[in-house]
């Protein structure tokens, strides 16, 4: 399996008004299995058959968020019942997300909710969030309280109470070599030297596990929906959230990662990393 090495490090740390053209004709994907470039519109028939489609991002990239919106829009315009799962919101913000998509919350108030959950600029995610509201697409908060992951990173998963663990069950730093190598690189790249590595690893897996659990809860309760998950590249990569989904369920999943020239390109990744690359 080919490996994407440097790109995912940026994803562990914590679209504007551009128009996405109809049916994804101007959005090109590289099909990793077939080793060919296709328009997004050609991939949509396959994506509609999936229950969960993860579309990765670098959090501060406007282009990546426009690509995510293109996937959401193209699936919706092709007749899929689309829900949007978001790393950027905790599951305990679900009531506010529902109020937003139901048109019951003004934008000025929802922006405050957004910043209580996430610290990247509102303008990066506003087009996705407005599109969901305008088309009544369910938004699903997938994440866990930052206090939980912070505690795990400092004291380990065993420090959590049963109440804090909630649906997580048991989380341990047990992953395959490829994902372990990724976690080690992320650990070193972001100056986490004061943290115990095992605890850091457990915190990463808490994120992956809880987002997988919350996504599965939704799609199992809403069998007609396709959930598009908007999340960082490291979580979207097949060793992240998808591995936790497939460990729990046989629901079909696809992964789309953005091309990053010199870092993530067609020749650098294999089907063990993703299914498609969004080409620049």
TAZI-V315862 format. One line per field, one symbol per residue. psi: psi as a letter, one per 20 degrees, with the letter a starting at -180 (. if undefined). A space follows every 50 residues. Layout:
# TAZI-V315862
psi = ???
This chain:
# TAZI-V315862
psi = pqpofhhihiihq.oajqpprpjkhjopqoohgilqpqqhhhihhghhiq hpoporqphjogghhhgghgggggggijjqopqopphiqqhjjhghgghg hikipqhhhhhgggihhqjqphhhighghhggghjlpppppirrphhghg gghhiqhiiqrhghhcihcppqmorrhghggghgggghhklkhiqpgggg ghgghgggghhgghghgghhimiiqppoporqghhhqhidghhhghihrj ppqqppqqpopigorhiiqaiigrhqpoq.
